[in-house]
Amino acid sequence: MARQEKISAILTRLHQASPAGFAIALHVKYTAPRYLFQSYERDWLDTYSRKGLVLHDPTVRWGFEHTGAIRWSDLADDDDKGVLEQAAAHGLRFGVCVAYTAEGSRSMASFARSDREPTDAEISGLAADLAELHGLTATAEKLSPSVHETLKQLSIYLTHG
């Protein structure tokens, strides 16, 4: 399978595994990712942006400081601005943050559900998919039109890239 098809397949799988949405930041340099994929509902994206919540988001902070995975519920004590509570009010009640580094490049993501905590097996799968996506996009200059079409069909927003 060609790289672009693999990227589309992984994003499709991640979309299915995160029914309340996700945000995936690939190859973050300083504070800006090369690619940023988001599938959260537009209302939450607008609220998050309007309130500047990225500056206070414990999942983002954790992703910059660690590698591995952590459930959002384990970050509640580090959420002094109530970002996770606001997310829950938008249907993002449960989630996991995954951070990965390789060859001096960092990628991180948050995956959300409204119904239950993600299982350990699901978290392992999400982490493996993020690592593979990180590798597949390490040298990609831009994504093909077929990947853009897949994103559009899945209602995934490509903010950077």
Steps between C-alpha positions, in 0.01 A plus 500: 500500500635843409581750773204727421259205512646390835451851639136499387444153648648601837295821516187301417580251778572779751175673405306179568683441831428855624125552462507840674794617290872555514779752453829372357805727484782346297864612506460791739780757474498751784120531531382442140439159342580418139157333481201554727199272451183570699170318495325655800161661447524853362334648812778364723774611259351850494468515880852366549643755258291798617597445865867427422475169687813356338699717742338326798429152364653235728507249213714734290727576793539129574570426132786751493654368821461120468486206264262208528131523581279631779125503547341841534355395835857473631562864403203646691719628785712695249198672342482824695308681220234231457583411139405134546173600666420728206587219259266266688220756463554465122477120512872427540463328837778243478827497315865425480802707411782326312844650440775350285851606406742360243808644334463833677139555397196500731142411415207501739130435490184491706227249424152542648192296580167601652397158631788346702868500581719353225629153584869418534484306173339796322766734637774267376340503154470879497865535604614257229298687237644835612853360480435365151342828388802685641735285294293520181486880512862562605612571145168577332501851359128510432211259503344375178154602378374150588600553864326838499187334359510234774532774764205688351283184498585436866443865601863528609640850483859541377601821669875489428666315215 
